[in-house]
């Protein structure tokens, strides 16, 4: 072919090629979407390619969100943490709200989006004057994607900040913990911090049960997602307990006071208070050393209230019976250079009930020594007095034991000196002495009777328990517990006055006083406790500051006010045959 012919053919071939290209593409697409089996491979390949591209795009975006510290990531994380920190309501045994969440608003900033840091600082501090201008300017000067400006502002403050119109400043809804009853049951409830994390008391206990794990998983974003925590506390009784302690603390000029009421058949704490206390909604002084929970955390020598344990030990061990006698002639006992004296000695031989009614130190010492040092230690351990008592409240304290426990230690511990325990331990032990002989750990959570029965351990015989109820009632009629003997309620009880240890020595003029009362003594339902730290004498007491004149008087008022609320009607006729075994044995005072 000549050169001219070739040149003439090229335009024709090019034209045919251009016509063939669209035709081939259309043919390929027809092959892709044609349903015949032999043409399916290109179609499947295209679908796989499309899905792969989509998957890579999503994965890349997730990696970017997880690793890049941009503004939206910081904002999302901070907002999520704030909103998710919800807590369940806490209610008393009757369903009254003791603690709940309310929605509040906090101000945040995105420093990267704030153009003029100085102007923003000036405007914000004008609206929120309690902010520190320098600290705020430093925050806004960072390159962070999220910083807090102020937590939990008022609706009015929110409006004022909103009107400023500062780009990069916004609001986050949060859950704020509130306690509508002020300081009532403060030491039981504890409190939550600004991040709604439990710091003390039941609030901290709730977190220990997995609440923060739920929050972290985003499964509890509001209180309604969570079941309320029902306490054993009765708010009505709690109020009157605190009220009487406040009045007593003022009248007796005591440094501190505490009290509790426990159901002896279930171990439920119906009320518990310690003064001085604090407001959980604003716990600025909760960490002050005088704000401790004296029921659970304080450890004290409980004085003559411990004689109840000594008498029960002697009776239950068989070393004594209700008619056993002990000589108190001379009014003192010597242990080497140490001398133990009677406080109000009779100088005569006393029966077991008389030892209790006259609060005889010598009689109590002789009972304890008849059991022996090892037997004494074993009994107190069985009664939960030698180990830390743990309840739902995280706060607890170890008892203070003698470093070397010999005969002299057993002698002094027999009448309540030389061993310091938390009052809740003593409550649990005395509750077991009078409820038929079953020890159970006290609880601040509402407990059914069947659950209490399963949680209990028998520690003394039922016959011993009847003897203890009997002698406590005798003390209410004839002894130091008469100050708490409210007509119609068949009260039994025991006083306890211990000299405080100051710089390693007992101070004669500084007392720690306690009073325990059971109501009613024939079939006890409730155990009352009142405590005063360094009460002073007053005109009506003749200057005495012993337990009967302060803790005993307060306990009587507690019984009088609380018994009707607790469903205990007065009985103006004494019960028929309240202590049949004691009558049959001819116990002192039964005729």
MARDO-566768 format. One line per 8 residues: number of its first residue (from 1); their letters; for each residue x, y, z of C-alpha. Coordinates in pm, 1 decimal, decimal comma, always signed. Layout:
NUM	a	X/Y/Z | ...
//
This chain:
1	xxxxxxxx	+0,0/+0,0/+0,0 | +124,6/+340,8/-91,2 | +186,5/+609,9/+163,5 | -114,7/+802,1/+35,4 | -340,2/+499,3/+72,9 | -221,2/+442,3/+432,7 | -292,0/+799,8/+518,6 | -637,0/+775,9/+371,2
9	xxxxxxxx	-715,3/+455,0/+565,4 | -617,2/+592,0/+911,7 | -909,5/+832,3/+951,4 | -1148,1/+558,1/+857,1 | -1001,6/+312,4/+1111,2 | -996,6/+573,6/+1385,5 | -1356,7/+650,0/+1321,4 | -1444,4/+280,0/+1345,9
17	xxxxxxxx	-1240,7/+250,9/+1673,5 | -1430,8/+537,2/+1828,6 | -1757,4/+370,9/+1743,8 | -1632,7/+36,9/+1885,2 | -1525,1/+172,4/+2230,9 | -1873,3/+275,5/+2358,0 | -2009,0/-40,1/+2214,7 | -1760,9/-254,3/+2412,7
25	xxxxxxxx	-1832,4/-68,4/+2739,2 | -2204,5/-120,1/+2697,0 | -2142,0/-483,7/+2626,6 | -1937,3/-514,6/+2951,0 | -2211,6/-355,7/+3161,0 | -2468,3/-583,3/+2997,3 | -2248,2/-877,4/+3091,2 | -2220,2/-757,7/+3450,8
33	xxxxxxxx	-2594,0/-727,5/+3506,8 | -2699,2/-1018,4/+3288,4 | -2839,0/-1303,7/+3502,8 | -2677,1/-1587,7/+3321,0 | -2440,8/-1799,5/+3532,2 | -2142,6/-1781,0/+3302,7 | -2149,8/-1398,6/+3320,3 | -2172,4/-1367,1/+3706,1
41	xxxxxxxx	-1801,8/-1342,3/+3788,7 | -1757,0/-974,0/+3692,8 | -2071,4/-877,2/+3886,2 | -1955,2/-1051,1/+4206,5 | -1615,4/-891,7/+4180,3 | -1768,4/-545,0/+4155,1 | -1990,4/-601,5/+4461,5 | -1693,9/-726,7/+4666,2
49	xxxxxxxx	-1491,6/-426,3/+4560,9 | -1769,1/-188,7/+4666,6 | -1819,8/-342,7/+5008,5 | -1445,4/-352,7/+5069,7 | -1417,2/+15,7/+4998,3 | -1708,5/+92,7/+5232,8 | -1558,4/-119,8/+5512,8 | -1217,3/+49,0/+5476,8
57	xxxxxxxx	-1379,4/+393,1/+5493,4 | -1573,7/+309,1/+5812,1 | -1270,3/+151,6/+5978,5 | -1056,4/+450,4/+5893,8 | -1312,0/+687,5/+6042,6 | -1332,8/+486,7/+6365,6 | -954,4/+481,3/+6398,9 | -944,2/+855,9/+6344,3
65	xxxxxxxx	-1211,4/+917,5/+6609,6 | -1028,8/+696,7/+6856,3 | -683,4/+844,0/+6804,8 | -712,5/+1204,4/+6697,7 | -754,5/+1450,8/+6989,4 | -988,1/+1682,8/+6800,4 | -1254,6/+1901,0/+6952,4 | -1551,4/+1677,8/+6883,4
73	xxxxxxxx	-1386,0/+1372,2/+7032,6 | -1299,6/+1557,2/+7354,1 | -1647,5/+1704,0/+7371,9 | -1816,2/+1368,9/+7319,0 | -1605,2/+1197,3/+7580,8 | -1652,0/+1465,5/+7846,3 | -2023,2/+1494,8/+7780,1 | -2067,8/+1118,7/+7792,6
81	xxxxxxxx	-1886,2/+1093,9/+8125,0 | -2091,8/+1372,5/+8277,1 | -2430,4/+1246,1/+8164,4 | -2364,7/+880,9/+8250,0 | -2278,6/+945,5/+8617,3 | -2629,3/+868,4/+8745,7 | -2702,2/+717,8/+9086,8 | -3004,1/+529,5/+9219,5
89	xxxxxxxx	-3234,9/+695,6/+9467,9 | -3179,0/+607,5/+9832,7 | -3502,6/+575,6/+10030,1 | -3586,9/+495,5/+10391,7 | -3774,6/+180,6/+10492,6 | -4106,3/+354,9/+10418,4 | -4005,3/+480,1/+10073,1 | -3921,6/+839,0/+10171,3
97	xxxxxxxx	-3644,0/+978,7/+9950,0 | -3316,5/+1036,4/+10135,1 | -3092,3/+1097,4/+9832,5 | -3171,1/+1155,0/+9466,3 | -3032,1/+1297,0/+9141,9 | -3146,3/+1624,1/+8989,6 | -3047,7/+1753,6/+8647,4 | -2806,0/+2044,5/+8648,5
105	xxxxxxxx	-2596,9/+2221,4/+8385,0 | -2222,8/+2283,5/+8366,8 | -2026,9/+2521,6/+8140,8 | -1747,7/+2391,4/+7921,0 | -1515,9/+2550,0/+7664,1 | -1333,1/+2434,3/+7352,2 | -1011,9/+2641,2/+7369,7 | -922,9/+2575,6/+7004,8
113	xxxxxxxx	-1241,9/+2744,9/+6892,7 | -1208,9/+3052,6/+7115,5 | -1059,3/+3339,7/+6917,4 | -1000,4/+3599,7/+7188,7 | -904,0/+3426,9/+7514,3 | -877,0/+3748,0/+7715,2 | -1217,9/+3874,1/+7612,4 | -1376,1/+3536,1/+7685,7
121	xxxxxxxx	-1213,0/+3531,5/+8029,9 | -1334,3/+3882,0/+8107,6 | -1692,2/+3810,0/+7998,7 | -1718,1/+3476,5/+8179,8 | -1578,3/+3605,4/+8510,0 | -1823,1/+3897,6/+8494,8 | -2114,6/+3651,9/+8479,5 | -1956,3/+3390,1/+8708,7
129	xxxxxxxx	-1768,2/+3606,9/+8961,8 | -1647,5/+3318,1/+9177,8 | -1422,4/+3196,8/+8895,1 | -1050,2/+3263,1/+8925,5 | -962,1/+3476,5/+8622,6 | -599,9/+3361,8/+8599,1 | -690,4/+2992,0/+8621,3 | -962,9/+3034,8/+8358,6
137	xxxxxxxx	-725,7/+3222,0/+8125,1 | -470,1/+2942,8/+8161,3 | -734,7/+2684,2/+8075,0 | -851,7/+2874,4/+7770,3 | -492,2/+2922,9/+7657,3 | -433,6/+2550,6/+7603,4 | -483,6/+2356,6/+7280,4 | -721,1/+2109,9/+7442,1
145	xxxxxxxx	-1047,7/+2018,0/+7281,7 | -1246,0/+2036,2/+7606,9 | -1208,9/+2205,6/+7947,1 | -1454,3/+2270,1/+8227,8 | -1535,3/+2634,2/+8300,9 | -1774,4/+2584,5/+8594,4 | -1969,3/+2286,4/+8719,9 | -2333,5/+2295,5/+8831,6
153	xxxxxxxx	-2448,9/+2646,8/+8755,4 | -2795,3/+2791,0/+8817,8 | -3055,6/+2838,1/+8539,8 | -3008,2/+3214,8/+8565,1 | -2632,1/+3181,2/+8522,8 | -2691,0/+2957,2/+8221,8 | -2904,2/+3225,7/+8059,2 | -2642,7/+3493,4/+8123,1
161	xxxxxxxx	-2359,8/+3280,2/+7980,8 | -2575,8/+3194,1/+7679,9 | -2640,1/+3564,8/+7610,0 | -2264,1/+3625,8/+7591,7 | -2259,0/+3428,8/+7266,2 | -1895,1/+3325,0/+7296,6 | -1802,6/+3074,8/+7019,2 | -1652,6/+2760,1/+7174,1
169	xxxxxxxx	-1842,6/+2787,9/+7503,3 | -2132,7/+2552,2/+7567,0 | -2331,8/+2358,4/+7824,5 | -2336,5/+1996,1/+7941,1 | -2631,7/+1847,1/+8131,6 | -2520,5/+1661,8/+8446,7 | -2663,0/+1469,5/+8741,5 | -2627,9/+1646,7/+9076,3
177	xxxxxxxx	-2674,8/+1453,3/+9401,1 | -2905,7/+1616,6/+9654,1 | -3011,4/+1517,0/+10006,1 | -3354,0/+1673,7/+10073,9 | -3346,4/+1611,3/+10450,5 | -3029,8/+1807,3/+10525,0 | -2801,6/+1646,6/+10786,5 | -3051,4/+1372,7/+10880,9
185	xxxxxxxx	-2869,5/+1035,5/+10860,8 | -2561,6/+1210,7/+10720,3 | -2313,2/+952,2/+10847,1 | -2525,8/+667,1/+10714,1 | -2580,1/+817,8/+10369,2 | -2230,8/+957,4/+10323,4 | -2208,8/+1179,2/+10015,0 | -2109,3/+1191,2/+9647,5
193	xxxxxxxx	-1853,5/+1426,7/+9494,5 | -1906,3/+1666,8/+9205,6 | -1860,0/+1379,6/+8958,8 | -2138,5/+1188,4/+9137,3 | -1897,9/+927,2/+9271,4 | -1969,7/+794,1/+9621,7 | -1714,0/+913,3/+9877,8 | -1848,1/+772,7/+10206,2
201	xxxxxxxx	-2132,6/+582,5/+10369,3 | -2403,1/+407,7/+10169,9 | -2309,2/+618,0/+9866,6 | -1966,2/+454,4/+9857,9 | -2120,9/+113,7/+9925,5 | -2344,8/+155,8/+9618,7 | -2039,4/+215,4/+9400,7 | -1871,8/-94,7/+9543,3
209	xxxxxxxx	-2167,8/-299,5/+9418,4 | -2083,8/-222,2/+9054,3 | -2254,4/+111,0/+8987,4 | -1947,1/+270,7/+8829,7 | -1908,8/-27,7/+8597,1 | -2267,6/+24,0/+8479,4 | -2202,4/+393,7/+8430,7 | -1885,2/+322,6/+8236,2
217	xxxxxxxx	-2077,1/+90,3/+8006,4 | -2344,2/+355,9/+7951,1 | -2616,9/+134,6/+8102,3 | -2722,1/+378,3/+8376,2 | -2763,8/+728,1/+8236,7 | -3042,5/+837,6/+8472,5 | -3169,1/+740,9/+8816,9 | -3487,3/+586,9/+8674,1
225	xxxxxxxx	-3269,3/+319,8/+8509,2 | -3169,3/+195,9/+8854,5 | -3362,8/+29,7/+9135,1 | -3380,3/+244,5/+9452,3 | -3168,2/+137,1/+9748,2 | -3401,6/+77,1/+10044,4 | -3242,2/+142,9/+10382,1 | -3346,3/+6,3/+10721,1
233	xxxxxxxx	-3354,9/+366,1/+10851,1 | -3691,9/+517,3/+10947,1 | -3660,2/+889,0/+10874,0 | -3919,0/+982,5/+11138,8 | -3722,9/+806,4/+11411,7 | -3396,5/+937,9/+11270,7 | -3520,4/+1295,8/+11309,0 | -3625,7/+1252,5/+11671,3
241	xxxxxxxx	-3302,1/+1071,1/+11762,1 | -3094,5/+1357,2/+11625,9 | -3321,9/+1611,7/+11793,3 | -3285,3/+1453,9/+12137,6 | -2908,5/+1422,1/+12099,9 | -2878,9/+1789,6/+12004,6 | -3081,4/+1890,0/+12311,2 | -2878,8/+1660,2/+12537,8
249	xxxxxxxx	-2545,3/+1772,4/+12397,8 | -2638,8/+2131,4/+12477,5 | -2783,0/+2057,0/+12822,8 | -2493,6/+1839,6/+12937,0 | -2230,5/+2051,7/+12759,8 | -2080,8/+1741,1/+12598,6 | -1809,7/+1746,9/+12334,7 | -1999,0/+1500,0/+12118,3
257	xxxxxxxx	-2295,9/+1264,4/+12120,0 | -2421,0/+959,6/+11934,3 | -2718,0/+728,5/+11939,5 | -2877,1/+434,7/+11763,4 | -3191,3/+223,4/+11760,4 | -3169,5/-136,6/+11637,1 | -3432,4/-403,0/+11573,9 | -3296,6/-690,5/+11784,9
265	xxxxxxxx	-3481,6/-955,0/+11582,3 | -3351,9/-854,2/+11237,1 | -3037,8/-654,2/+11313,0 | -3177,3/-357,5/+11117,0 | -3051,6/-15,4/+11219,2 | -3370,0/+189,5/+11249,9 | -3179,8/+508,5/+11329,9 | -2817,3/+609,8/+11383,7
273	xxxxxxxx	-2674,8/+954,9/+11448,1 | -2342,3/+1105,6/+11547,7 | -2288,4/+1468,7/+11646,1 | -2136,3/+1695,4/+11529,5 | -2251,1/+1597,5/+11181,1 | -2266,3/+1770,1/+10840,1 | -2495,5/+1837,7/+10544,2 | -2428,5/+1579,8/+10268,1
281	xxxxxxxx	-2545,9/+1829,9/+10004,6 | -2260,6/+2060,7/+10105,6 | -2005,9/+1841,0/+10286,4 | -1736,2/+2104,6/+10324,0 | -1666,1/+2006,2/+10685,7 | -1726,1/+1630,8/+10654,4 | -1355,0/+1556,3/+10687,3 | -1312,4/+1743,4/+11016,4
289	xxxxxxxx	-1188,0/+1507,7/+11288,7 | -1487,3/+1572,6/+11516,2 | -1729,2/+1468,3/+11236,3 | -1651,1/+1095,8/+11255,4 | -1927,7/+838,2/+11269,6 | -1902,2/+745,1/+11638,1 | -2134,1/+446,1/+11598,9 | -1916,6/+264,4/+11343,2
297	xxxxxxxx	-1575,0/+429,1/+11353,7 | -1524,8/+546,5/+11710,6 | -1381,9/+287,9/+11951,8 | -1449,4/+333,5/+12321,9 | -1434,9/+157,9/+12654,9 | -1805,5/+96,0/+12706,7 | -1799,1/+94,0/+13085,6 | -2054,0/-102,5/+13285,4
305	xxxxxxxx	-2267,9/-187,5/+12983,0 | -2001,6/-456,0/+12929,9 | -2113,4/-619,1/+13255,9 | -2406,8/-760,9/+13062,0 | -2160,4/-967,4/+12859,2 | -1976,0/-1076,7/+13172,6 | -2293,6/-1197,2/+13345,3 | -2414,8/-1375,3/+13030,1
313	xxxxxxxx	-2076,0/-1547,1/+12992,0 | -2081,1/-1676,6/+13349,5 | -2440,0/-1803,7/+13322,6 | -2401,5/-1960,7/+12978,8 | -2074,6/-2134,1/+13067,8 | -2234,0/-2298,9/+13371,1 | -1983,9/-2136,1/+13608,2 | -2275,7/-1951,7/+13765,3
321	xxxxxxxx	-2652,4/-1973,8/+13787,7 | -2908,6/-1705,8/+13860,5 | -2883,5/-1775,0/+14236,3 | -2502,4/-1779,3/+14260,4 | -2354,6/-1536,3/+14513,1 | -2038,9/-1325,2/+14529,3 | -1884,9/-1152,8/+14829,8 | -1802,1/-783,2/+14792,7
329	xxxxxxxx	-1676,0/-741,1/+15150,3 | -1395,0/-490,4/+15180,6 | -1499,6/-307,7/+14864,8 | -1173,7/-374,5/+14681,8 | -957,9/-639,8/+14513,8 | -579,9/-635,2/+14465,3 | -385,5/-753,8/+14159,2 | -25,0/-691,0/+14253,6
337	xxxxxxxx	+6,6/-313,5/+14273,7 | -327,8/-262,6/+14099,6 | -644,1/-212,3/+14305,6 | -1001,5/-257,2/+14176,1 | -1266,1/-82,5/+14386,6 | -1642,3/-75,3/+14402,0 | -1804,4/+247,4/+14282,8 | -2106,1/+222,4/+14514,2
345	xxxxxxxx	-2012,1/-74,6/+14729,2 | -2259,7/-261,8/+14951,4 | -1997,5/-451,4/+15150,2 | -2208,2/-767,8/+15145,7 | -2266,6/-1085,7/+14947,5 | -2464,4/-1030,3/+14626,5 | -2664,1/-1262,0/+14402,1 | -2613,0/-1249,3/+14024,2
353	xxxxxxxx	-2908,3/-1009,3/+13968,2 | -2782,8/-788,5/+14252,1 | -2432,8/-774,6/+14101,5 | -2596,8/-632,1/+13789,1 | -2839,2/-396,2/+13964,4 | -2570,0/-258,2/+14196,3 | -2319,4/-256,5/+13908,6 | -2065,0/-434,1/+14126,9
361	xxxxxxxx	-1712,9/-434,1/+13987,4 | -1600,2/-702,3/+14233,3 | -1886,7/-934,4/+14149,4 | -1823,7/-892,5/+13775,8 | -1450,0/-959,7/+13820,1 | -1516,7/-1279,7/+14014,1 | -1758,0/-1403,3/+13745,8 | -1500,8/-1342,9/+13471,9
369	xxxxxxxx	-1218,4/-1507,3/+13666,3 | -1435,4/-1815,0/+13726,3 | -1449,2/-1860,9/+13347,6 | -1077,1/-1792,4/+13304,7 | -869,2/-1575,5/+13071,6 | -893,8/-1803,8/+12767,7 | -1262,9/-1869,8/+12820,4 | -1323,2/-1495,8/+12851,9
377	xxxxxxxx	-1138,1/-1423,2/+12529,9 | -1321,2/-1701,3/+12346,3 | -1660,8/-1572,3/+12460,5 | -1587,7/-1212,9/+12357,5 | -1461,9/-1331,1/+12020,0 | -1779,5/-1533,6/+11972,4 | -1977,6/-1219,8/+12055,7 | -1790,3/-1025,5/+11779,4
385	xxxxxxxx	-1604,7/-794,4/+12021,0 | -1245,9/-873,3/+11925,4 | -1256,5/-820,8/+11547,6 | -1352,3/-534,8/+11319,5 | -1726,8/-535,0/+11256,2 | -1807,3/-474,8/+10890,6 | -2146,1/-348,2/+10774,8 | -2255,9/-189,1/+10447,1
393	xxxxxxxx	-2084,6/+131,6/+10558,0 | -1722,6/+122,1/+10436,8 | -1612,5/+306,9/+10749,3 | -1526,8/+78,8/+11040,1 | -1260,7/+45,1/+11307,9 | -1061,4/-230,0/+11474,1 | -1123,1/-275,9/+11846,8 | -829,3/-189,5/+12071,8
401	xxxxxxxx	-719,0/-500,9/+12261,8 | -459,9/-530,9/+12538,4 | -120,2/-628,1/+12392,1 | -79,1/-898,0/+12658,1 | -403,6/-1036,7/+12791,5 | -360,0/-1170,8/+13141,2 | -568,9/-1209,5/+13454,8 | -566,0/-837,7/+13532,4
409	xxxxxxxx	-694,4/-762,2/+13180,6 | -979,2/-1008,5/+13220,2 | -1060,0/-846,3/+13554,2 | -1083,0/-491,1/+13415,1 | -1255,7/-589,5/+13090,6 | -1520,3/-764,8/+13301,3 | -1652,1/-423,7/+13407,7 | -1583,9/-239,6/+13079,9
417	xxxxxxxx	-1228,2/-104,5/+13102,8 | -922,1/-213,4/+12906,4 | -1101,6/-309,5/+12582,3 | -1228,8/-45,8/+12336,7 | -1488,4/-140,6/+12075,2 | -1710,6/+38,4/+11824,9 | -2057,6/+100,3/+11975,8 | -2218,1/-94,8/+11690,4
425	xxxxxxxx	-2026,8/-403,0/+11811,1 | -2165,5/-362,9/+12161,4 | -2514,5/-315,8/+12012,1 | -2487,9/-639,9/+11818,0 | -2372,0/-832,1/+12125,8 | -2639,7/-698,5/+12361,7 | -2901,1/-757,1/+12091,1 | -2800,6/-1124,4/+12087,2
433	xxxxxxxx	-2818,5/-1142,1/+12468,6 | -3186,8/-1041,5/+12467,2 | -3331,9/-1175,1/+12139,2 | -3310,0/-1540,1/+12240,1 | -2936,4/-1580,6/+12189,4 | -2880,2/-1521,6/+11814,9 | -2602,0/-1290,8/+11695,9 | -2640,8/-1115,5/+11361,5
441	xxxxxxxx	-2434,8/-843,3/+11199,2 | -2626,4/-514,4/+11207,4 | -2742,2/-386,8/+10869,7 | -2834,0/-48,4/+10723,5 | -3026,4/-215,2/+10437,8 | -3386,3/-323,5/+10490,3 | -3383,4/-694,5/+10582,3 | -3666,3/-946,6/+10586,2
449	xxxxxxxx	-3709,9/-1158,4/+10903,8 | -3635,3/-1480,5/+10711,2 | -3308,8/-1335,2/+10579,6 | -3217,4/-1225,4/+10931,3 | -3280,5/-1575,0/+11064,1 | -3052,5/-1726,1/+10800,0 | -2781,6/-1469,7/+10877,6 | -2789,4/-1531,7/+11253,5
457	xxxxxxxx	-2563,7/-1753,6/+11465,6 | -2663,0/-1889,3/+11805,8 | -2416,5/-1768,2/+12068,5 | -2595,6/-1828,5/+12400,0 | -2875,6/-2054,8/+12519,6 | -3237,6/-1927,4/+12523,6 | -3240,4/-1976,6/+12903,0 | -2944,0/-1740,9/+12936,6
465	xxxxxxxx	-3122,5/-1486,5/+12719,4 | -3428,6/-1493,8/+12946,7 | -3203,7/-1438,8/+13249,2 | -3045,4/-1134,9/+13081,3 | -3382,4/-985,1/+12994,0 | -3490,8/-1042,4/+13352,8 | -3195,0/-870,9/+13518,0 | -3206,5/-581,4/+13271,4
473	xxxxxxxx	-3571,2/-528,7/+13360,2 | -3483,4/-542,7/+13731,9 | -3227,0/-270,8/+13667,5 | -3496,5/-64,5/+13496,0 | -3720,7/-95,6/+13802,7 | -3467,9/-74,5/+14085,9 | -3125,3/+14,7/+13953,2 | -2940,8/+272,2/+13747,0
481	xxxxxxxx	-3173,2/+230,3/+13446,1 | -3470,4/+388,5/+13627,4 | -3412,6/+718,6/+13444,0 | -3523,6/+547,0/+13123,1 | -3815,9/+349,3/+13266,6 | -4103,9/+501,8/+13068,8 | -4442,9/+387,9/+13210,3 | -4619,2/+138,8/+12986,2
489	xxxxxxxx	-4313,6/+17,3/+12797,8 | -4154,8/-232,4/+13041,9 | -3804,0/-96,0/+12979,6 | -3486,4/-277,9/+13079,1 | -3137,4/-136,6/+13054,3 | -2784,0/-76,1/+13173,8 | -2571,0/+231,0/+13229,6 | -2202,6/+260,3/+13151,7
497	xxxxxxxx	-1958,8/+525,4/+13271,1 | -1595,0/+497,6/+13168,9 | -1315,0/+736,8/+13251,1 | -1148,0/+859,0/+12934,5 | -784,0/+778,8/+12870,3 | -584,7/+1101,8/+12831,3 | -212,3/+1071,8/+12754,3 | -214,0/+708,2/+12865,0
505	xxxxxxxx	-388,2/+773,8/+13198,6 | -748,5/+757,7/+13313,6 | -883,4/+1109,1/+13373,7 | -1107,1/+1122,3/+13681,2 | -1303,9/+1423,1/+13558,9 | -1357,3/+1324,1/+13193,9 | -1622,4/+1058,6/+13135,5 | -1755,2/+869,3/+12836,8
513	xxxxxxxx	-2112,8/+768,5/+12918,6 | -2340,4/+510,9/+12757,6 | -2687,3/+376,1/+12813,0 | -2853,6/+74,6/+12651,8 | -3223,5/-1,4/+12687,8 | -3443,3/-283,9/+12558,6 | -3813,8/-233,3/+12483,4 | -4015,6/-420,6/+12595,5
521	xxxxxxxx	-3802,4/-633,6/+12828,0 | -4028,1/-942,4/+12822,0 | -4019,0/-970,9/+12440,0 | -3765,4/-718,0/+12316,4 | -3809,4/-561,0/+11976,0 | -3576,1/-263,0/+11990,1 | -3244,7/-178,5/+12151,3 | -3175,3/+189,6/+12223,8
529	xxxxxxxx	-2829,0/+339,8/+12267,4 | -2723,1/+689,4/+12374,3 | -2363,4/+811,1/+12415,8 | -2206,5/+1132,8/+12545,3 | -1841,4/+1233,7/+12529,3 | -1734,2/+1436,9/+12834,3 | -2077,0/+1543,0/+12961,8 | -2078,0/+1786,4/+13253,6
537	xxxxxxxx	-2278,0/+1778,3/+13574,5 | -2575,5/+2012,2/+13617,8 | -2803,4/+2135,7/+13895,5 | -3059,5/+1852,1/+13886,5 | -2784,4/+1587,1/+13887,2 | -2615,8/+1734,3/+14193,1 | -2305,0/+1785,4/+13981,6 | -2281,2/+1419,1/+13876,7
545	xxxxxxxx	-2188,3/+1345,7/+13515,0 | -2237,6/+966,8/+13526,3 | -2443,3/+789,5/+13260,1 | -2776,3/+770,4/+13444,1 | -2792,0/+1151,4/+13459,3 | -2732,6/+1214,0/+13088,9 | -2735,7/+913,0/+12854,2 | -3007,4/+750,2/+13069,4
553	xxxxxxxx	-3230,8/+1056,8/+13063,7 | -3190,1/+1091,7/+12686,8 | -3270,9/+724,0/+12631,4 | -3592,8/+759,3/+12830,0 | -3699,5/+1048,6/+12608,0 | -3610,4/+846,6/+12298,0 | -3826,1/+555,7/+12412,1 | -4115,1/+786,7/+12492,2
561	xxxxxxxx	-4107,6/+952,4/+12149,6 | -4003,9/+662,7/+11925,9 | -4208,1/+372,5/+12066,4 | -4546,3/+492,0/+11927,9 | -4391,5/+554,0/+11584,8 | -4237,5/+207,2/+11589,6 | -4576,2/+48,1/+11657,2 | -4523,6/-27,0/+12026,7
569	xxxxxxxx	-4843,4/+57,7/+12216,0 | -4810,1/+125,4/+12590,6 | -4925,9/-145,1/+12832,8 | -5056,5/-4,5/+13156,3 | -5088,1/-346,2/+13317,0 | -4764,2/-544,0/+13362,1 | -4734,7/-856,8/+13145,7 | -4841,6/-1183,9/+13301,0
577	xxxxxxxx	-4549,2/-1418,7/+13381,2 | -4291,4/-1235,3/+13166,8 | -3998,3/-1448,1/+13290,2 | -4136,5/-1795,5/+13374,8 | -3798,7/-1968,2/+13415,8 | -3671,6/-1703,8/+13657,1 | -3989,7/-1734,0/+13864,3 | -3954,9/-2111,7/+13870,5
585	xxxxxxx	-3591,0/-2085,7/+13984,6 | -3680,3/-1832,3/+14253,3 | -3437,2/-1571,0/+14124,6 | -3367,8/-1270,7/+14344,2 | -3639,4/-1009,8/+14287,4 | -3889,0/-1249,9/+14127,5 | -4112,2/-1253,8/+14437,3
//
